[in-house]
Amino acid sequence: MSNTENKQVKIVAAIKDGTVIDRIPSDKLFKVASILHIEELSDQVTVGNNLESQELGTKGIIKVSDKFFNSKDINKIALIAPNAKLNVIKDYVVVEKKTLHLPSILEDIVKCGNPNCITNHEPMMTRFHVEDNKTLTLRCHYCERVMSGDDVKIL
Amino acid sequence: MQKSLVSITDYSKEEMLRILDYAAEFEKNPNQHILDGKVVATLFFEPSTRTRLSFETAVNRLGGRIIGFSDAATSSSSKGETLKDTIKMVSNYADLIVMRHPLEGAARYASEVAKVPVINAGDGSNQHPTQTLLDLYSIRKTQGRLNNLNIFMVGDLKYGRTVHSLLMAMAHFQPTYHFIAPEELKIPAEYKQFCDEQGIPYIEHKELNENINDADILYMTRVQRERFTDLMEYEKVKNVYTLKSKMLENTRDNMRILHPLPRVTEIDYDVDDSEKAYYFDQALNGLYARQAVISYSLGLL
C-alpha cells in the first residue's frame, strides 16, 4: 500500500479487532454493504466512500469491528468486487490478508435468472458453475442456462 | 452400473455409439425379456402423449411393468407436494424413473434426489436427450455413417431444443452445419461460438431454396406462431420456410428429411410420398433408442 493510500485509510478510523474490506470500487460499495447485510449488524461499522485511490481513482472501504466473515460471505464479495482486499485485524495489526477469489462452483450464493428454472420453484439450493472468471459467466447446474453476473441475483 | 440420462452431454461419444449399436440390436429383435420383474415409473408432469407412448412401448416390449401418471393434474404435485417428495416416494417403488416436467432442471434435480436412475423425457425448453439419440440413430441408419456429413437445420433455431442438442451431439463427428432460419429465430450466438471453438464450419442462410442441394440431412423444425411478436412477420416466414416436393428435385439421392414431429405447415403433405421423407421412420427409431437407453440406465447391457 502506498503512503498516500495509507493516510487515506487512516481517515476512516482504525479498528482494534475485526475486518477491513478495502479497495472496493466506489460504485460497488453499497452493493457490497448490502450483500453482507451490514445494515443488520450490531457491531461497530465504519463505511467510507469516494476515497482517493491510486489504482482505482476512487474507492470504498468497510470496517467492521469484532466481525470475521465466513468464506461464503467472502465469495459473495468476489462476485461483485473481485479485486477488493480483505484484511483481518487483531489488536490493531493486520494478521491476515485475504485475496478474494471466485470458487469454480457457487452453492446457494446466487439466484438463477431463468424464471422457469426448477430452483425458483422448489425449496432447494442453487448451484452454478463459473465458466469464465473474468467475464463472470455462470452456468446454472440445473437449467443449464449460461448467464452473466448481471442476470443473477445474489441471495 | 446404473446411470441417469438427463442431458445429452452426460454421455461420452463412446457411450452414444454404444447406445446406437444396442438400438440396432433392438430393431432386429424388439421383443425381449430384459426388464422381467422390473417396474418403470413414467412421471409426466406435463402431457406428451407421443413421448410417453414411445417410452411405455419400449418398456412393454422388454417385459417390464409401468406405474405413473400422464398429467400433473392427476398427481400429488397438484396438491402442492414438492418434486423432491414425489421423486422420493416413487423411487421407493420403481427401479427406474422416466420423467417429463415443464420446468428446466427438474430432471437433474430428480436424479440427485432419487435412489434409482432417472431418464429425462424433456425438461421445459432445456433437454430431451432420447430425442437426440434417436436423431443420431436415424442419421447413421440412413447415411451409413455419422462422420463428415452436411447437416442442414431449418426453422426455429433459436428456441428449438432438439436442434441445440443435436448440434452438440453431432459435434463429435466432423459435420458441416448449415443454419436456415428467419432473423427472429436465428441460431443463438453461444452455439456459433461453440462451433468456432470446436473448429466446426457453419454457414447461415436466410432462405430455404436450392442451397439445400448439398444436404445429407435436412433437419426441419416447427416455426411456432407464439414465437413472433409481429404476426405479419410470422405469416410471411411461415410460407418461406415450407418444404415443398419440387424443392427436392436436385437434392442428393442420399439426402433424408428429419423432423422431431409434430409438424404443422413446414413440410407439405406431398413431400410425404418422397423416399427422402424419413420423419415417420425416425419416430419409430425412438422406440429402439429408448429401449437401449432404458436397459443401459439400469445397467442391464
Interface residues (C-beta under 8 A of the other chain):
Chain A: N114 N116 C117 I118 T119 H121 E122 P123 M124 C140 H141 Y142 C143 E144 R145 V146
Chain B: S7 T82 L83 K84 H101 P102 L103 E104 G105 A106 R108 Y109 D123 G124 S125 N126 Q127 E190
